[in-house]
Amino acid sequence: MHVGLNLVFLTPGEQGGMEIYARELIRRLALRDDLRLTAFVNRRARGIAWGDGVAEVLVDIDATERTQWVLGEQRHLPALAAAAGCDLVHSMASTAPLRGPFRRITTIHDLNYRLVPDAHFGLHGLGMRVLVPAAAHRSHRIVVDAASTVDDLVRHLHVRREKVDVVPLGVTERPAVEPADEMDLRRRFALADRPVLLTFSAKRPHKNLVRLLEAHARLPTPRPVLVLPGYATPHETELRERATALGTLKDVRFLDWVSEAEREGLYALASVFAFPSLHEGFGLPPLEAMARGVPVVTSARGALAEVAGDAALIVDPESVDAIAAAIGRLLADEGERERLRAAGRARAARFTWERTAELTAAAYARTLER
């Protein structure tokens, strides 16, 4: 089966979970002897090592420009995939070419553009409101990360339930790097010897970081240091202003995207991981934290409770009091932290990228059968 992989969207280091999904899944798919893979990439993603035997075809656009992304996906990709002889094209980021002499399968990670409209800024948000419904209806099959997104597709886009496959994501393996030294991290990020409340999150409104800042401000002093790594967005200015108004800016560290070694080092020293997002199609960061034995507080919205099960404290993300109470409970109760460390590791072990690849290949077969 010759599968084209639509990676026109990918600008390395800027797509968070969607980039992780593409990298980890393709590496596993490349190990299968029943698939032939061709990756269609834009200029910025050129030369990435996707796996042995994965061919690369350049879609000559700059995906940081939304209009070029759409042009590349809708005009250039269909012609290139047809010329390459693809039986099927898998689009991995919720939008897809709407035509072409091949079968089309699309991973729709969430309907955040509709359920939490401020998740996407400007022209990108407008494009999602047009292109995601179009992809849902013009694709021959759809893949989603969690069962809750099936319900969203049926309710909001009137997609037939039997057209959708649920394929959970996996836990990203620890990279082959040594975690950054704890004392060095504490010195560089001015953490002293204080407990650390950690989150890995894009700085976007739907990630609910304003309420996390407010919950952090309600913790008893001396409060932990709240560490917020993630690529910068226009929303970061609002977050900094809110921390200043709360009088907690000295207790918050706004970091850019960190290296793999720094990421693993921060997981290792964190006391609690908080992820109170308003909506997620899956939610890789809390699952990664659980795999590394960090107690997690997360949201009851979207797929987060579905993924975390009873291995995390689940809260109403619109209640600052509930977020603060859960974080405070874990900081104060070593026994509860130990329970969640063990439960989190056991829960995370159920999610593997090998299983994701197996279920994805089965979805490919169903797409061609129909």
ABEGO torsion letter per residue (X at the ends): XBBBBBAAABBBGAAEAAAAAAAAAAAAAAABAABBBBBBBBAAABGBBAEBGBBBBBBBBBAABAAAAAAAAAAAAAAAAAAAGBABBBBAAGBBBABEABBBBBBBABAAAAABAAABBEAAAAAAAAAAAAAAAABABBBBABAAAAAAAAAAAGBBAAABBBBBBBBBBBBBBBBBBAAAAAAAAGAEABBBBBBBBBBBAAAGAAAAAAAAAABBOBBBBBBBBEBBBAAAAAAAAAAAAAGAAAABBBBBBBBAAAAAAAAAABABBBBABABBAAGAAAAAAAAAGBBBBBBABEAAAAAAEAABBBBBAABAAAAAAAAAAAAABAAAAAAAAAAAAAAAAABBAAAAAAAAAAAAAAAAAX
